[in-house]
Amino acid sequence: MASNKISLADWQAKMNPNASAAAPTGNNLVYSTESGRIDNKPQVKAVAEAYADGAVRIRRETKGRGGKAVLTISGIAKPNDELAALAAKLKKKCACGGAVKDGVIEIQGDKRELVEQLLQAEGYKTKWAGG
């Protein structure tokens, strides 16, 4: 009785005749002996979305923060690195801490007037939201 053994490559070629037998291509390639490490840079996406009226919302929040006031700035449709740069500038001018989370800039403390002036100087139209 003859053996019907075939190699894995032959079996895969039988199962998917349209696939090429060449090395895998696309996003799975991490290192190539010809060119070294392959770094595919992802496209930069805007994290946050702008509001329909084009205004940036400045909201004072204390809920879930141990009673401490935090300003949240939302409605700036920019990539995360640009939001981080704007947050760093605001934190430096306000002399306080803060962060960027999910496309929203958080500034510690209640400095609404100063933040509003700084954002308007950057060219943003601002609105106070909440209480």
All heavy atoms as an XYZ file, in Angstrom:
963
protein
N       0.840     -1.179      0.000
C       0.000      0.000      0.000
C       0.888      1.247      0.000
O       1.816      1.350      0.793
C      -0.882     -0.029      1.237
C      -1.943      0.977      1.211
S      -3.117      0.521      2.479
C      -4.300      1.685      2.147
N       0.619      2.200     -0.863
C       1.442      3.398     -1.015
C       1.054      4.434      0.038
O      -0.099      4.566      0.414
C       1.262      3.984     -2.402
N       2.035      5.155      0.488
C       1.819      6.187      1.504
C       1.335      7.475      0.835
O       1.867      7.896     -0.182
C       3.130      6.443      2.248
O       2.954      7.516      3.115
N       0.321      8.096      1.413
C      -0.231      9.337      0.861
C       0.224     10.555      1.661
O      -0.518     11.507      1.823
C      -1.757      9.278      0.863
C      -2.293      8.287     -0.142
O      -1.602      7.957     -1.088
N      -3.507      7.842      0.066
N       1.420     10.530      2.184
C       1.920     11.646      2.982
C       2.296     12.806      2.064
O       2.913     12.610      1.029
C       3.140     11.222      3.783
C       2.832     10.254      4.874
C       4.082      9.945      5.656
C       3.786      8.960      6.757
N       4.999      8.629      7.495
N       1.905     14.015      2.495
C       2.308     15.220      1.777
C       2.843     16.222      2.793
O       2.531     16.142      3.986
C       1.143     15.843      0.967
C      -0.005     16.270      1.890
C       0.645     14.894     -0.096
C      -1.072     17.075      1.198
N       3.623     17.150      2.324
C       4.182     18.143      3.232
C       3.115     19.168      3.608
O       2.076     19.301      2.947
C       5.370     18.850      2.583
O       4.909     19.676      1.532
N       3.370     19.893      4.675
C       2.438     20.915      5.151
C       2.247     22.008      4.100
O       1.129     22.460      3.853
C       2.929     21.529      6.459
C       2.075     22.644      7.049
C       0.692     22.113      7.417
C       2.730     23.253      8.252
N       3.330     22.414      3.446
C       3.239     23.457      2.425
C       2.377     23.004      1.244
O       1.568     23.775      0.718
C       4.631     23.842      1.943
N       2.532     21.729      0.846
C       1.715     21.212     -0.252
C       0.248     21.147      0.148
O      -0.646     21.451     -0.640
C       2.210     19.824     -0.678
C       3.574     19.866     -1.350
O       3.935     20.961     -1.850
O       4.262     18.832     -1.358
N      -0.013     20.711      1.386
C      -1.391     20.637      1.862
C      -2.033     22.021      1.900
O      -3.166     22.207      1.496
C      -1.423     20.001      3.254
C      -2.790     19.901      3.819
C      -3.756     19.004      3.497
C      -3.352     20.767      4.806
N      -4.890     19.235      4.222
C      -4.666     20.319      5.046
C      -2.875     21.846      5.521
C      -5.504     20.942      5.961
C      -3.708     22.451      6.438
C      -5.011     22.004      6.641
N      -1.277     23.034      2.406
C      -1.805     24.391      2.449
C      -2.051     24.925      1.044
O      -3.009     25.645      0.807
C      -0.842     25.309      3.212
C      -0.860     25.058      4.701
C       0.179     25.873      5.436
O       1.167     26.321      4.852
N      -0.035     26.045      6.739
N      -1.194     24.580      0.099
C      -1.377     25.023     -1.289
C      -2.622     24.393     -1.888
O      -3.338     25.029     -2.665
C      -0.152     24.684     -2.119
N      -2.899     23.123     -1.513
C      -4.113     22.464     -1.994
C      -5.359     23.113     -1.409
O      -6.367     23.286     -2.093
C      -4.100     20.987     -1.589
C      -3.619     20.061     -2.621
C      -3.866     18.651     -2.132
C      -3.139     17.655     -2.973
N      -3.346     16.295     -2.502
N      -5.301     23.462     -0.132
C      -6.454     24.029      0.552
C      -6.754     25.454      0.095
O      -7.899     25.871      0.056
C      -6.247     24.015      2.076
C      -6.111     22.621      2.661
S      -7.479     21.540      2.253
C      -8.766     22.217      3.232
N      -5.718     26.216     -0.227
C      -5.889     27.599     -0.633
C      -5.039     27.856     -1.875
O      -3.930     28.381     -1.775
C      -5.500     28.545      0.507
C      -5.953     29.965      0.249
O      -6.595     30.255     -0.746
N      -5.592     30.856      1.155
N      -5.524     27.502     -3.055
C      -4.699     27.617     -4.259
C      -4.398     29.061     -4.666
O      -3.447     29.307     -5.385
C      -5.531     26.913     -5.338
C      -6.929     26.914     -4.830
C      -6.837     26.937     -3.335
N      -5.176     30.052     -4.183
C      -4.944     31.449     -4.573
C      -3.830     32.102     -3.773
O      -3.323     33.146     -4.152
C      -6.228     32.259     -4.409
C      -7.312     31.783     -5.355
O      -7.021     31.238     -6.405
N      -8.554     31.980     -4.970
N      -3.467     31.522     -2.633
C      -2.426     32.121     -1.793
C      -1.060     31.879     -2.421
O      -0.787     30.835     -2.995
C      -2.465     31.516     -0.402
N      -0.206     32.855     -2.312
C       1.140     32.705     -2.867
C       1.997     31.900     -1.903
O       1.785     31.899     -0.706
C       1.764     34.075     -3.113
O       1.970     34.724     -1.886
N       2.987     31.238     -2.424
C       3.864     30.409     -1.605
C       5.009     31.216     -1.019
O       5.867     30.677     -0.356
C       4.405     29.268     -2.453
N       5.037     32.508     -1.280
C       6.117     33.352     -0.776
C       5.973     33.553      0.723
O       4.992     33.171      1.338
C       6.098     34.694     -1.494
N       6.951     34.197      1.300
C       6.943     34.490      2.734
C       5.761     35.393      3.072
O       5.289     36.150      2.220
C       8.247     35.174      3.119
N       5.268     35.303      4.297
C       4.126     36.135      4.666
C       4.453     37.610      4.540
O       5.555     38.040      4.836
C       3.849     35.768      6.118
C       4.886     34.811      6.538
C       5.723     34.459      5.370
N       3.481     38.363      4.084
C       3.653     39.800      3.937
C       2.594     40.514      4.751
O       1.688     39.890      5.282
C       3.532     40.225      2.467
O       2.244     39.836      2.003
C       4.613     39.602      1.614
N       2.692     41.818      4.828
C       1.681     42.596      5.544
C       2.198     43.052      6.891
O       3.385     43.250      7.103
N       1.286     43.166      7.820
C       1.622     43.715      9.130
C       2.310     42.719     10.041
O       2.754     43.081     11.122
C       0.350     44.240      9.802
C      -0.235     45.401      9.052
O       0.477     46.070      8.308
N      -1.516     45.653      9.230
N       2.390     41.435      9.662
C       2.989     40.439     10.530
C       4.512     40.463     10.496
O       5.150     39.875     11.352
C       2.494     39.047     10.145
C       1.007     38.906     10.362
O       0.436     39.606     11.185
N       0.388     38.014      9.626
N       5.110     41.084      9.496
C       6.554     41.108      9.354
C       7.164     42.055     10.371
O       6.817     43.238     10.428
C       6.938     41.546      7.939
C       8.417     41.514      7.608
C       8.942     40.088      7.702
C       8.641     42.047      6.221
N       8.037     41.532     11.219
C       8.664     42.331     12.259
C      10.136     42.570     11.964
O      10.662     43.633     12.222
C       8.509     41.639     13.638
C       9.212     42.418     14.720
C       7.053     41.462     13.972
N      10.812     41.568     11.413
C      12.241     41.686     11.175
C      12.573     41.048      9.829
O      12.046     39.999      9.478
C      13.025     40.988     12.289
C      14.500     41.186     12.188
C      15.094     42.330     12.685
C      15.313     40.254     11.567
C      16.456     42.534     12.587
C      16.666     40.433     11.463
C      17.238     41.585     11.976
O      18.576     41.788     11.876
N      13.427     41.692      9.085
C      13.885     41.168      7.805
C      15.402     41.133      7.810
O      16.048     42.069      8.283
C      13.388     42.060      6.669
O      13.992     41.679      5.458
N      15.989     40.058      7.295
C      17.445     39.967      7.266
C      18.044     40.960      6.287
O      19.208     41.314      6.404
C      17.892     38.534      6.895
O      17.291     38.181      5.657
C      17.505     37.560      7.975
N      17.251     41.424      5.326
C      17.753     42.384      4.356
C      17.786     43.800      4.909
O      18.744     44.533      4.721
C      16.892     42.352      3.100
C      17.007     41.063      2.335
C      16.080     41.038      1.141
O      15.505     42.090      0.800
O      15.936     39.968      0.544
N      16.728     44.199      5.596
C      16.653     45.594      6.023
C      16.587     45.784      7.527
O      16.518     46.905      7.999
C      15.423     46.251      5.382
O      14.245     45.598      5.807
N      16.587     44.727      8.306
C      16.547     44.865      9.758
C      15.121     44.991     10.277
O      14.174     44.516      9.670
N      14.967     45.667     11.402
C      13.655     45.794     12.049
C      12.717     46.628     11.185
O      13.087     47.676     10.672
C      13.799     46.450     13.421
C      12.479     46.580     14.148
C      12.644     46.819     15.622
N      13.223     45.692     16.315
C      12.546     44.613     16.698
N      11.282     44.503     16.403
N      13.133     43.655     17.355
N      11.504     46.144     11.035
C      10.477     46.822     10.250
C       9.517     47.481     11.228
O       8.871     46.809     12.023
C       9.688     45.828      9.370
C      10.626     44.952      8.543
C       8.675     46.551      8.526
C      11.320     45.658      7.424
N       9.431     48.785     11.206
C       8.507     49.515     12.069
C       7.448     50.172     11.205
O       7.727     51.122     10.482
C       9.235     50.591     12.884
C      10.132     49.986     13.943
O       9.745     48.938     14.497
O      11.198     50.555     14.216
N       6.243     49.646     11.282
C       5.120     50.266     10.583
C       4.457     51.229     11.538
O       3.928     50.828     12.566
C       4.116     49.205     10.121
C       4.699     48.300      9.071
O       5.603     48.703      8.356
N       4.208     47.090      8.979
N       4.491     52.500     11.202
C       3.889     53.496     12.067
C       2.387     53.542     11.813
O       1.952     53.673     10.679
C       4.500     54.868     11.815
C       5.959     54.907     12.178
C       6.496     56.287     12.173
C       7.955     56.218     12.586
N       8.470     57.481     12.960
N       1.613     53.429     12.883
C       0.157     53.497     12.699
C      -0.265     54.910     12.341
O       0.409     55.882     12.695
C      -0.396     53.085     14.062
C       0.693     53.415     15.021
C       1.981     53.227     14.266
N      -1.377     55.005     11.641
C      -1.882     56.321     11.289
C      -2.396     56.999     12.549
O      -3.020     56.373     13.402
C      -3.012     56.209     10.278
C      -2.543     55.737      8.930
C      -3.697     55.677      7.945
O      -4.850     55.766      8.305
N      -3.348     55.536      6.681
N      -2.124     58.289     12.646
C      -2.547     59.051     13.813
C      -4.015     59.430     13.644
O      -4.408     60.007     12.635
C      -1.679     60.324     13.969
C      -2.125     61.125     15.162
C      -0.220     59.939     14.086
N      -4.808     59.068     14.646
C      -6.226     59.379     14.598
C      -6.553     60.443     15.635
O      -5.893     60.540     16.665
C      -7.058     58.138     14.923
C      -6.962     57.045     13.906
C      -7.866     55.913     14.309
C      -7.804     54.786     13.309
N      -8.651     53.672     13.724
N      -7.564     61.222     15.340
C      -8.040     62.170     16.332
C      -8.769     61.378     17.406
O      -9.629     60.563     17.121
C      -8.979     63.193     15.702
N      -8.395     61.610     18.660
C      -8.977     60.856     19.754
C     -10.342     61.408     20.102
O     -11.292     60.677     20.295
C      -8.039     60.899     20.981
C      -8.677     60.227     22.158
C      -6.725     60.249     20.641
N     -10.458     62.698     20.188
C     -11.713     63.331     20.587
C     -12.426     63.897     19.363
O     -11.833     64.101     18.314
C     -11.433     64.450     21.584
N     -13.689     64.154     19.549
C     -14.474     64.761     18.478
C     -14.882     66.157     18.896
O     -15.139     66.425     20.066
C     -15.725     63.922     18.207
C     -15.412     62.570     17.624
C     -16.663     61.787     17.313
O     -17.771     62.357     17.385
O     -16.538     60.599     17.005
N     -14.957     67.046     17.924
C     -15.377     68.409     18.190
C     -16.896     68.462     18.285
O     -17.603     67.644     17.701
C     -14.886     69.339     17.089
N     -17.401     69.413     19.032
C     -18.842     69.612     19.136
C     -19.343     70.298     17.863
O     -18.578     70.929     17.143
C     -19.193     70.442     20.369
C     -18.933     69.701     21.656
C     -17.815     69.981     22.430
C     -19.794     68.716     22.088
C     -17.576     69.289     23.602
C     -19.564     68.016     23.260
C     -18.460     68.317     24.013
O     -18.218     67.630     25.169
N     -20.634     70.202     17.611
C     -21.228     70.742     16.389
C     -21.059     72.248     16.298
O     -20.881     72.800     15.208
C     -22.710     70.375     16.312
N     -21.096     72.947     17.436
C     -20.960     74.405     17.407
C     -19.499     74.848     17.353
O     -19.214     76.031     17.229
C     -21.678     75.047     18.593
C     -21.111     74.620     19.941
O     -20.201     73.764     19.959
O     -21.591     75.122     20.962
N     -18.564     73.923     17.458
C     -17.146     74.247     17.343
C     -16.523     74.776     18.614
O     -15.355     75.154     18.616
N     -17.277     74.810     19.702
C     -16.756     75.342     20.961
C     -16.124     74.234     21.789
O     -16.511     73.067     21.719
C     -17.868     76.013     21.758
N     -15.137     74.610     22.573
C     -14.485     73.714     23.510
C     -15.194     73.854     24.849
O     -15.440     74.966     25.305
C     -12.985     74.084     23.641
C     -12.320     73.283     24.712
C     -12.282     73.914     22.313
N     -15.547     72.729     25.484
C     -16.272     72.763     26.752
C     -15.297     72.683     27.921
O     -14.437     71.802     27.967
C     -17.250     71.594     26.857
C     -18.280     71.521     25.752
C     -19.247     72.684     25.818
N     -20.480     72.465     25.092
C     -20.657     72.694     23.821
N     -19.658     73.132     23.090
N     -21.831     72.509     23.247
N     -15.446     73.612     28.867
C     -14.670     73.611     30.100
C     -15.644     73.287     31.227
O     -16.594     74.026     31.463
C     -13.997     74.971     30.357
C     -13.103     75.356     29.184
C     -13.215     74.941     31.657
C     -12.578     76.764     29.249
N     -15.427     72.160     31.882
C     -16.351     71.699     32.923
C     -15.587     71.495     34.232
O     -14.498     70.948     34.231
C     -16.978     70.381     32.486
C     -17.898     69.752     33.510
C     -18.350     68.388     33.061
N     -19.096     68.443     31.827
C     -20.427     68.484     31.760
N     -21.140     68.467     32.860
N     -21.028     68.545     30.597
N     -16.179     71.925     35.338
C     -15.610     71.701     36.670
C     -16.281     70.468     37.247
O     -17.502     70.405     37.352
C     -15.881     72.907     37.566
C     -15.330     72.764     38.956
C     -15.678     74.006     39.775
N     -15.296     73.846     41.138
C     -16.081     73.350     42.094
N     -17.313     72.981     41.819
N     -15.640     73.234     43.319
N     -15.481     69.473     37.633
C     -16.002     68.230     38.183
C     -15.385     67.950     39.540
O     -14.208     68.226     39.762
C     -15.685     67.053     37.250
C     -16.349     67.140     35.908
C     -16.028     65.952     35.025
O     -15.306     65.026     35.477
O     -16.487     65.939     33.883
N     -16.197     67.398     40.446
C     -15.687     66.946     41.744
C     -16.117     65.511     42.037
O     -15.557     64.877     42.919
C     -16.201     67.841     42.888
O     -17.620     67.853     42.869
C     -15.658     69.253     42.762
N     -17.089     64.996     41.314
C     -17.625     63.667     41.582
C     -16.579     62.591     41.310
O     -15.945     62.565     40.265
C     -18.851     63.421     40.712
C     -19.592     62.163     41.072
C     -20.888     62.081     40.320
C     -21.648     60.857     40.758
N     -22.934     60.761     40.109
N     -16.398     61.699     42.277
C     -15.459     60.598     42.130
C     -14.016     61.007     42.279
O     -13.115     60.250     41.937
N     -13.768     62.194     42.788
C     -12.388     62.687     42.916
C     -12.075     63.111     44.346
O     -11.238     63.982     44.564
C     -12.162     63.849     41.956
C     -12.438     63.462     40.509
C     -12.271     64.628     39.593
N     -12.784     64.370     38.265
C     -12.114     63.753     37.308
N     -10.914     63.311     37.529
N     -12.658     63.577     36.128
N     -12.797     62.547     45.291
C     -12.527     62.857     46.695
C     -12.877     64.288     47.057
O     -12.292     64.848     47.984
N     -13.801     64.919     46.353
C     -14.194     66.290     46.641
C     -13.276     67.344     46.052
O     -13.526     68.535     46.199
N     -12.230     66.930     45.400
C     -11.291     67.898     44.810
C     -11.785     68.313     43.431
O     -12.269     67.504     42.656
C      -9.915     67.267     44.688
C      -9.446     66.696     45.995
C      -8.031     67.002     46.222
C      -7.753     66.514     47.600
N      -6.665     66.424     48.184
N     -11.626     69.583     43.124
C     -12.091     70.129     41.842
C     -11.076     69.818     40.741
O      -9.872     69.936     40.927
C     -12.290     71.626     41.949
N     -11.614     69.418     39.591
C     -10.806     69.151     38.395
C     -11.526     69.774     37.220
O     -12.734     69.654     37.075
C     -10.633     67.628     38.176
C      -9.926     67.356     36.869
C      -9.877     67.002     39.313
N     -10.791     70.471     36.367
C     -11.364     71.009     35.134
C     -11.154     69.988     34.028
O     -10.049     69.495     33.840
C     -10.679     72.316     34.738
C     -10.920     73.526     35.615
C     -10.174     74.725     35.046
C     -12.385     73.829     35.729
N     -12.224     69.690     33.302
C     -12.095     68.821     32.133
C     -12.372     69.658     30.897
O     -13.332     70.421     30.854
C     -13.061     67.624     32.197
O     -14.388     68.103     32.262
C     -12.764     66.741     33.386
N     -11.513     69.526     29.916
C     -11.618     70.288     28.674
C     -11.863     69.280     27.554
O     -11.015     68.430     27.278
C     -10.332     71.091     28.415
C     -10.066     72.007     29.605
C     -10.432     71.866     27.129
C      -8.658     72.522     29.671
N     -13.018     69.364     26.923
C     -13.363     68.409     25.875
C     -13.785     69.155     24.617
O     -14.088     70.342     24.656
C     -14.485     67.485     26.348
O     -15.622     68.233     26.681
N     -13.804     68.446     23.512
C     -14.236     69.027     22.245
C     -13.100     69.494     21.366
O     -13.328     70.193     20.379
N     -11.874     69.091     21.682
C     -10.729     69.441     20.848
C     -10.397     68.222     20.002
O      -9.942     67.204     20.512
C      -9.512     69.856     21.702
C      -9.867     71.032     22.592
C      -8.336     70.194     20.801
C      -8.773     71.426     23.567
N     -10.656     68.299     18.712
C     -10.440     67.169     17.800
C      -9.011     67.215     17.272
O      -8.751     67.661     16.159
C     -11.438     67.202     16.660
N      -8.093     66.746     18.082
C      -6.674     66.704     17.713
C      -6.126     65.336     18.082
O      -6.674     64.641     18.934
C      -5.896     67.777     18.487
C      -6.344     69.185     18.239
C      -5.373     69.884     17.367
C      -5.878     71.295     17.108
N      -4.908     72.162     16.645
N      -5.017     64.925     17.485
C      -4.378     63.670     17.874
C      -3.886     63.728     19.326
O      -3.698     64.819     19.893
C      -3.193     63.546     16.916
C      -3.529     64.423     15.771
C      -4.384     65.520     16.312
N      -3.660     62.565     19.892
C      -3.318     62.471     21.305
C      -2.032     63.216     21.649
O      -1.932     63.821     22.717
C      -3.205     61.000     21.705
C      -3.376     60.802     23.180
O      -3.927     61.652     23.873
N      -2.908     59.678     23.670
N      -1.034     63.205     20.759
C       0.221     63.892     21.069
C       0.048     65.412     21.097
O       0.668     66.100     21.905
C       1.334     63.484     20.101
C       0.964     63.709     18.651
O      -0.232     63.880     18.365
O       1.883     63.725     17.809
N      -0.826     65.944     20.240
C      -1.091     67.383     20.260
C      -1.902     67.770     21.500
O      -1.700     68.841     22.070
C      -1.819     67.809     18.990
C      -0.951     67.725     17.750
C      -1.670     68.199     16.509
O      -2.524     69.091     16.607
O      -1.353     67.667     15.425
N      -2.823     66.888     21.915
C      -3.561     67.146     23.150
C      -2.614     67.151     24.345
O      -2.753     67.972     25.246
C      -4.653     66.090     23.364
C      -5.892     66.185     22.499
C      -6.824     65.030     22.792
C      -6.612     67.495     22.708
N      -1.654     66.229     24.346
C      -0.689     66.171     25.442
C       0.169     67.436     25.481
O       0.479     67.952     26.563
C       0.188     64.939     25.304
N       0.542     67.955     24.311
C       1.333     69.192     24.270
C       0.519     70.382     24.782
O       1.036     71.220     25.533
C       1.815     69.455     22.854
N      -0.754     70.460     24.395
C      -1.624     71.531     24.884
C      -1.837     71.405     26.381
O      -1.806     72.407     27.107
C      -2.964     71.513     24.145
C      -3.982     72.572     24.563
C      -3.449     73.983     24.311
C      -5.291     72.374     23.826
N      -2.020     70.184     26.871
C      -2.193     69.965     28.313
C      -0.942     70.382     29.072
O      -1.040     70.999     30.142
C      -2.521     68.499     28.589
N       0.223     70.086     28.533
C       1.471     70.471     29.191
C       1.592     71.992     29.272
O       2.015     72.540     30.304
C       2.662     69.886     28.445
N       1.197     72.671     28.206
C       1.240     74.131     28.203
C       0.276     74.708     29.246
O       0.624     75.625     29.991
C       0.893     74.661     26.814
C       1.077     76.154     26.664
C       0.644     76.630     25.287
C       1.635     76.179     24.235
N       1.341     76.763     22.909
N      -0.938     74.153     29.314
C      -1.925     74.626     30.286
C      -1.469     74.348     31.720
O      -1.609     75.210     32.597
C      -3.286     73.967     30.039
C      -4.016     74.371     28.763
C      -5.258     73.518     28.569
C      -4.381     75.839     28.783
N      -0.909     73.175     31.947
C      -0.433     72.832     33.294
C       0.691     73.766     33.729
O       0.753     74.180     34.886
C       0.051     71.384     33.339
C      -1.062     70.376     33.214
C      -0.608     68.959     33.453
C       0.466     68.497     32.513
N       0.847     67.093     32.696
N       1.553     74.107     32.793
C       2.671     74.992     33.120
C       2.175     76.393     33.465
O       2.616     77.010     34.436
C       3.640     75.056     31.946
C       4.941     75.732     32.242
C       5.843     75.630     31.048
C       7.162     75.090     31.501
N       8.117     74.959     30.427
N       1.231     76.916     32.678
C       0.698     78.264     32.922
C      -0.139     78.322     34.195
O      -0.154     79.345     34.876
C      -0.149     78.731     31.734
C       0.618     78.893     30.453
C       1.433     80.140     30.463
C       2.069     80.331     29.088
N       2.742     81.600     28.975
N      -0.844     77.228     34.514
C      -1.700     77.199     35.705
C      -0.940     76.759     36.952
O      -1.496     76.824     38.058
C      -2.875     76.254     35.494
S      -4.026     76.797     34.234
N       0.286     76.297     36.807
C       1.103     75.813     37.914
C       0.385     74.715     38.682
O       0.233     74.774     39.908
C       1.505     76.962     38.835
N      -0.085     73.704     37.940
C      -0.790     72.603     38.570
C      -0.569     71.334     37.750
O       0.066     71.368     36.705
C      -2.280     72.908     38.693
S      -3.096     73.139     37.120
N      -1.134     70.231     38.212
C      -1.008     68.962     37.518
C      -2.179     68.715     36.597
O      -3.104     69.524     36.506
N      -2.142     67.596     35.940
C      -3.231     67.227     35.042
C      -2.841     66.052     34.176
O      -1.770     65.481     34.339
N      -3.739     65.683     33.270
C      -3.503     64.532     32.404
C      -4.399     64.622     31.173
O      -5.293     65.472     31.108
C      -3.802     63.241     33.156
N      -4.148     63.740     30.217
C      -5.017     63.572     29.053
C      -5.554     62.149     29.102
O      -4.780     61.196     29.104
C      -4.253     63.795     27.726
C      -5.161     63.553     26.545
C      -3.676     65.181     27.680
N      -6.879     62.011     29.183
C      -7.505     60.694     29.253
C      -8.646     60.628     28.257
O      -9.580     61.423     28.330
C      -8.046     60.423     30.656
C      -6.967     60.334     31.713
C      -7.569     60.059     33.066
C      -6.488     60.036     34.126
N      -7.059     59.929     35.474
N      -8.565     59.693     27.325
C      -9.625     59.450     26.337
C     -10.022     60.710     25.577
O     -11.200     60.972     25.361
C     -10.856     58.842     27.002
C     -10.563     57.491     27.626
O      -9.718     56.772     27.065
O     -11.179     57.160     28.657
N      -9.057     61.524     25.197
C      -9.341     62.717     24.409
C      -9.839     63.896     25.219
O     -10.278     64.891     24.659
N      -9.787     63.796     26.544
C     -10.231     64.877     27.429
C      -9.033     65.326     28.263
O      -8.347     64.501     28.871
C     -11.379     64.405     28.356
C     -11.780     65.503     29.321
C     -12.567     63.957     27.539
N      -8.794     66.627     28.289
C      -7.706     67.176     29.088
C      -8.243     67.441     30.487
O      -9.283     68.077     30.649
C      -7.162     68.480     28.473
C      -6.599     68.225     27.079
C      -6.098     69.096     29.379
C      -6.179     69.472     26.346
N      -7.529     66.966     31.509
C      -7.901     67.212     32.895
C      -6.850     68.119     33.520
O      -5.660     67.847     33.428
C      -7.986     65.909     33.672
C      -9.069     64.985     33.190
C      -9.139     63.690     33.982
O      -8.273     63.471     34.854
O     -10.053     62.912     33.727
N      -7.306     69.189     34.150
C      -6.435     70.129     34.846
C      -6.860     70.146     36.308
O      -8.038     70.381     36.612
C      -6.536     71.555     34.250
C      -6.167     71.543     32.765
C      -5.680     72.539     35.022
C      -4.721     71.234     32.481
N      -5.925     69.927     37.218
C      -6.251     69.903     38.646
C      -6.502     71.314     39.148
O      -5.795     72.251     38.784
C      -5.125     69.258     39.434
C      -4.927     67.803     39.088
C      -3.713     67.217     39.777
O      -2.957     67.924     40.430
N      -3.527     65.917     39.620
N      -7.514     71.454     39.993
C      -7.842     72.746     40.583
C      -8.938     73.449     39.802
O      -9.368     73.009     38.745
N      -9.413     74.551     40.367
C     -10.495     75.324     39.750
C      -9.933     76.645     39.237
O      -9.932     77.649     39.937
C     -11.615     75.550     40.769
C     -12.830     76.219     40.158
O     -12.867     76.342     38.921
O     -13.735     76.604     40.908
N      -9.436     76.639     38.031
C      -8.861     77.840     37.413
C      -9.542     78.076     36.074
O      -8.896     78.205     35.044
C      -7.362     77.663     37.248
C      -6.683     77.410     38.576
C      -5.214     77.260     38.448
C      -4.669     77.015     39.841
N      -3.263     77.083     39.955
N     -10.881     78.146     36.124
C     -11.660     78.255     34.883
C     -11.325     79.508     34.094
O     -11.178     79.456     32.882
C     -13.153     78.239     35.202
C     -13.670     76.881     35.549
C     -15.123     76.917     35.820
N     -15.322     77.351     37.208
C     -16.465     77.237     37.855
N     -17.512     76.729     37.269
N     -16.566     77.636     39.100
N     -11.220     80.642     34.788
C     -10.987     81.903     34.076
C      -9.632     81.885     33.365
O      -9.519     82.286     32.202
C     -11.052     83.098     35.041
C     -12.419     83.350     35.629
C     -12.694     82.510     36.876
O     -11.759     81.833     37.363
O     -13.845     82.511     37.337
N      -8.608     81.399     34.062
C      -7.266     81.359     33.474
C      -7.213     80.387     32.296
O      -6.665     80.711     31.239
C      -6.242     80.958     34.540
C      -4.792     80.863     34.089
C      -4.307     82.191     33.506
C      -3.906     80.428     35.237
N      -7.816     79.211     32.455
C      -7.828     78.228     31.373
C      -8.600     78.769     30.178
O      -8.191     78.584     29.022
C      -8.418     76.885     31.872
C      -8.692     75.947     30.714
C      -7.472     76.235     32.856
N      -9.714     79.444     30.438
C     -10.501     80.018     29.350
C      -9.680     81.058     28.583
O      -9.674     81.069     27.351
C     -11.772     80.649     29.897
C     -12.659     81.223     28.812
C     -13.930     81.858     29.369
O     -13.898     82.372     30.495
O     -14.922     81.838     28.639
N      -8.963     81.922     29.286
C      -8.130     82.938     28.630
C      -7.026     82.284     27.803
O      -6.747     82.710     26.670
C      -7.509     83.872     29.671
C      -8.490     84.799     30.342
C      -7.834     85.576     31.482
O      -6.647     85.415     31.749
N      -8.625     86.410     32.146
N      -6.395     81.249     28.355
C      -5.303     80.586     27.642
C      -5.805     79.881     26.377
O      -5.151     79.938     25.330
C      -4.612     79.578     28.561
C      -3.845     80.182     29.742
C      -3.405     79.081     30.689
C      -2.654     80.981     29.258
N      -6.971     79.235     26.471
C      -7.520     78.559     25.297
C      -7.955     79.557     24.232
O      -7.784     79.323     23.037
C      -8.687     77.658     25.696
C      -8.305     76.376     26.439
C      -9.553     75.662     26.933
C      -7.487     75.461     25.554
N      -8.524     80.681     24.653
C      -8.916     81.707     23.679
C      -7.693     82.319     23.018
O      -7.731     82.666     21.841
C      -9.772     82.766     24.358
C     -11.168     82.270     24.666
C     -12.002     83.280     25.444
O     -11.495     84.299     25.904
N     -13.286     82.974     25.593
N      -6.596     82.443     23.766
C      -5.353     82.948     23.172
C      -4.801     81.963     22.135
O      -4.136     82.364     21.182
C      -4.316     83.196     24.261
N      -5.088     80.664     22.314
C      -4.672     79.642     21.350
C      -5.591     79.598     20.137
O      -5.329     78.878     19.179
C      -4.657     78.265     22.019
C      -3.572     78.077     23.043
C      -2.203     77.911     22.418
O      -2.104     77.288     21.349
O      -1.243     78.412     23.001
N      -6.718     80.328     20.186
C      -7.620     80.390     19.050
C      -8.859     79.522     19.167
O      -9.563     79.304     18.188
N      -9.143     79.004     20.358
C     -10.321     78.169     20.556
C     -11.487     78.993     21.060
O     -11.310     79.921     21.839
C     -10.037     77.060     21.591
C      -9.019     76.062     21.129
C      -7.709     76.087     21.621
C      -9.333     75.070     20.217
C      -6.763     75.166     21.214
C      -8.399     74.144     19.796
C      -7.118     74.203     20.308
O      -6.184     73.295     19.892
N     -12.682     78.635     20.615
C     -13.910     79.227     21.124
C     -14.318     78.378     22.320
O     -14.403     77.152     22.220
C     -14.980     79.184     20.028
C     -16.309     79.738     20.411
C     -17.246     79.631     19.216
C     -18.677     79.630     19.684
N     -19.594     79.312     18.598
N     -14.548     78.994     23.473
C     -14.814     78.233     24.700
C     -16.208     78.461     25.241
O     -16.820     79.502     24.988
C     -13.790     78.604     25.796
O     -13.941     79.993     26.094
C     -12.373     78.304     25.359
N     -16.694     77.459     25.968
C     -17.959     77.541     26.689
C     -17.782     76.841     28.019
O     -17.119     75.809     28.103
C     -19.088     76.833     25.930
C     -19.736     77.620     24.854
C     -20.947     76.866     24.359
C     -21.650     77.677     23.296
N     -22.829     76.969     22.772
N     -18.405     77.386     29.060
C     -18.417     76.704     30.349
C     -19.579     75.729     30.333
O     -20.680     76.062     29.919
C     -18.593     77.697     31.487
C     -17.361     78.502     31.764
C     -16.216     78.527     31.027
C     -17.180     79.415     32.825
N     -15.330     79.401     31.568
C     -15.899     79.956     32.689
C     -17.947     79.826     33.874
C     -15.365     80.884     33.572
C     -17.434     80.730     34.763
C     -16.146     81.264     34.614
N     -19.338     74.551     30.800
C     -20.380     73.531     30.871
C     -20.535     73.086     32.325
O     -19.583     73.151     33.097
C     -20.023     72.337     29.998
N     -21.713     72.648     32.680
C     -21.939     72.181     34.046
C     -22.051     73.328     35.014
O     -22.323     74.470     34.649
N     -21.852     73.046     36.285
C     -22.046     74.044     37.339
C     -20.856     74.663     37.790
O     -19.974     75.206     37.795
